Amino acid sequence: MYHPLLEDPSKLKDNALENKILDLSKKYNIAANMGQGQACQHILTALEMYREELSKRQRSNLETVIKKTDKGLDDLINVD
């Protein structure tokens, strides 16, 4: 889910994406403490978008690592 008024998360580097999530989390806590429910909803929408992108990247990286390390049983079984 991408919000048209927010920066496209796929164009951000990992570090910038994590910083956005951290910044929005702080802003959410401030808005929640002030009783700003409507602002909290908007912030949560943005947070969800950035978290989804980060999760997608982490899954992709994990799949890449698994593919590189999964050599199967061919090397373990020696038939002479």
Backbone as CSV, one residue per row, in Angstrom:
resi,resn,N_x,N_y,N_z,CA_x,CA_y,CA_z,C_x,C_y,C_z
1,MET,0.849,-1.160,0.000,0.000,0.000,0.000,0.905,1.236,0.000
2,TYR,0.821,2.016,-1.061,1.643,3.215,-1.153,0.751,4.443,-1.074
3,HIS,1.184,5.382,-0.281,0.456,6.637,-0.118,1.004,7.614,-1.156
4,PRO,0.139,8.238,-1.941,0.620,9.101,-3.030,1.372,10.348,-2.559
5,LEU,1.171,10.761,-1.323,1.836,11.968,-0.840,3.150,11.682,-0.128
6,LEU,3.472,10.412,0.052,4.699,10.042,0.745,5.756,9.584,-0.252
7,GLU,6.981,9.621,0.203,8.111,9.197,-0.618,8.013,7.692,-0.888
8,ASP,8.296,7.297,-2.112,8.247,5.892,-2.493,9.317,5.120,-1.719
9,PRO,8.917,4.165,-0.882,9.888,3.469,-0.042,10.852,2.583,-0.836
10,SER,10.471,2.168,-2.019,11.366,1.313,-2.809,12.584,2.077,-3.320
11,LYS,12.530,3.395,-3.292,13.646,4.213,-3.753,14.615,4.575,-2.628
12,LEU,14.255,4.228,-1.397,15.098,4.552,-0.249,16.122,3.448,-0.003
13,LYS,17.265,3.827,0.507,18.253,2.843,0.934,17.792,2.258,2.257
14,ASP,18.355,1.111,2.632,17.943,0.431,3.858,18.082,1.324,5.082
15,ASN,19.200,2.021,5.182,19.441,2.884,6.331,18.406,4.013,6.399
16,ALA,18.110,4.615,5.280,17.122,5.697,5.239,15.730,5.169,5.580
17,LEU,15.428,3.975,5.131,14.138,3.359,5.422,13.989,3.097,6.925
18,GLU,15.034,2.573,7.535,15.007,2.332,8.976,14.895,3.642,9.753
19,ASN,15.564,4.686,9.280,15.469,5.997,9.931,14.059,6.572,9.832
20,LYS,13.406,6.373,8.687,12.021,6.837,8.516,11.110,6.136,9.510
21,ILE,11.294,4.819,9.652,10.466,4.049,10.573,10.675,4.528,12.006
22,LEU,11.923,4.750,12.374,12.235,5.235,13.719,11.625,6.616,13.956
23,ASP,11.766,7.508,12.994,11.231,8.865,13.114,9.705,8.863,13.230
24,LEU,9.054,8.061,12.387,7.598,7.991,12.440,7.109,7.347,13.728
25,SER,7.857,6.398,14.261,7.484,5.774,15.536,7.528,6.801,16.659
26,LYS,8.548,7.644,16.650,8.642,8.709,17.658,7.477,9.687,17.516
27,LYS,7.169,10.045,16.276,6.067,10.978,16.036,4.725,10.375,16.438
28,TYR,4.582,9.072,16.227,3.350,8.402,16.632,3.188,8.464,18.149
29,ASN,4.274,8.185,18.866,4.213,8.232,20.336,3.852,9.625,20.836
30,ILE,4.393,10.636,20.220,4.073,12.016,20.605,2.598,12.307,20.351
31,ALA,2.120,11.927,19.159,0.716,12.181,18.815,-0.216,11.401,19.730
32,ALA,0.149,10.165,20.060,-0.692,9.353,20.946,-0.749,9.955,22.347
33,ASN,0.386,10.435,22.829,0.417,11.051,24.160,-0.382,12.340,24.218
34,MET,-0.518,13.010,23.093,-1.274,14.262,23.042,-2.752,14.015,22.732
35,GLY,-3.126,12.759,22.498,-4.525,12.445,22.213,-4.963,12.805,20.809
36,GLN,-4.035,12.820,19.889,-4.324,13.165,18.496,-4.599,11.896,17.679
37,GLY,-5.787,11.342,17.829,-6.146,10.079,17.192,-6.072,10.108,15.678
38,GLN,-6.521,11.199,15.091,-6.520,11.291,13.632,-5.086,11.340,13.092
39,ALA,-4.221,12.064,13.763,-2.821,12.121,13.354,-2.181,10.751,13.515
40,CYS,-2.548,10.048,14.562,-2.010,8.697,14.783,-2.375,7.773,13.632
41,GLN,-3.589,7.868,13.140,-4.010,7.018,12.023,-3.194,7.295,10.763
42,HIS,-2.934,8.554,10.485,-2.135,8.916,9.318,-0.691,8.417,9.463
43,ILE,-0.164,8.559,10.657,1.209,8.108,10.901,1.288,6.588,10.790
44,LEU,0.273,5.887,11.317,0.261,4.426,11.225,0.203,3.943,9.780
45,THR,-0.515,4.670,8.943,-0.584,4.319,7.523,0.806,4.407,6.891
46,ALA,1.507,5.472,7.184,2.860,5.639,6.648,3.808,4.595,7.232
47,LEU,3.696,4.345,8.524,4.544,3.351,9.173,4.348,1.971,8.547
48,GLU,3.106,1.613,8.303,2.813,0.312,7.701,3.454,0.194,6.317
49,MET,3.389,1.260,5.553,3.970,1.248,4.215,5.479,1.017,4.277
50,TYR,6.162,1.742,5.148,7.613,1.603,5.258,8.003,0.256,5.857
51,ARG,7.231,-0.231,6.818,7.527,-1.539,7.420,7.334,-2.674,6.421
52,GLU,6.314,-2.564,5.573,6.094,-3.576,4.541,7.285,-3.630,3.582
53,GLU,7.785,-2.489,3.200,8.934,-2.441,2.296,10.163,-3.063,2.960
54,LEU,10.400,-2.741,4.224,11.536,-3.301,4.947,11.399,-4.813,5.082
55,SER,10.208,-5.270,5.378,9.951,-6.704,5.497,10.181,-7.415,4.162
56,LYS,9.730,-6.799,3.081,9.922,-7.377,1.749,11.403,-7.512,1.429
57,ARG,12.177,-6.498,1.768,13.623,-6.543,1.529,14.298,-7.620,2.370
58,GLN,13.874,-7.737,3.619,14.478,-8.734,4.499,14.156,-10.147,4.023
59,ARG,12.916,-10.378,3.571,12.555,-11.690,3.013,13.383,-12.005,1.782
60,SER,13.553,-11.013,0.929,14.335,-11.205,-0.291,15.791,-11.537,0.037
61,ASN,16.360,-10.824,0.999,17.737,-11.096,1.403,17.870,-12.489,2.002
62,LEU,16.897,-12.901,2.805,16.925,-14.223,3.408,16.830,-15.317,2.350
63,GLU,15.953,-15.136,1.373,15.827,-16.110,0.292,17.117,-16.223,-0.504
64,THR,17.788,-15.103,-0.713,19.062,-15.116,-1.427,20.113,-15.898,-0.654
65,VAL,20.176,-15.679,0.643,21.146,-16.391,1.486,20.845,-17.883,1.496
66,ILE,19.573,-18.242,1.596,19.192,-19.650,1.621,19.568,-20.325,0.304
67,LYS,19.335,-19.652,-0.802,19.679,-20.230,-2.104,21.177,-20.439,-2.245
68,LYS,21.953,-19.519,-1.684,23.410,-19.644,-1.778,23.939,-20.769,-0.903
69,THR,23.319,-21.004,0.241,23.819,-21.997,1.184,23.190,-23.367,0.994
70,ASP,22.064,-23.455,0.314,21.378,-24.737,0.122,21.982,-25.468,-1.074
71,LYS,22.826,-26.408,-0.769,23.481,-27.179,-1.830,22.857,-28.558,-1.976
72,GLY,21.880,-28.852,-1.161,21.228,-30.143,-1.235,22.069,-31.226,-0.581
73,LEU,21.679,-32.460,-0.820,22.373,-33.599,-0.230,23.391,-34.220,-1.169
74,ASP,23.570,-33.691,-2.345,24.480,-34.275,-3.326,25.893,-34.419,-2.806
75,ASP,26.383,-33.461,-2.078,27.754,-33.509,-1.571,27.871,-34.404,-0.345
76,LEU,26.767,-34.700,0.320,26.812,-35.504,1.531,26.769,-37.001,1.246
77,ILE,26.194,-37.393,0.146,26.026,-38.805,-0.177,27.104,-39.210,-1.185
78,ASN,27.919,-40.150,-0.776,28.984,-40.633,-1.643,28.696,-42.080,-1.999
79,VAL,28.342,-42.339,-3.244,28.031,-43.699,-3.709,29.192,-44.184,-4.538
80,ASP,29.865,-45.221,-4.053,31.005,-45.806,-4.794,30.690,-47.189,-5.264
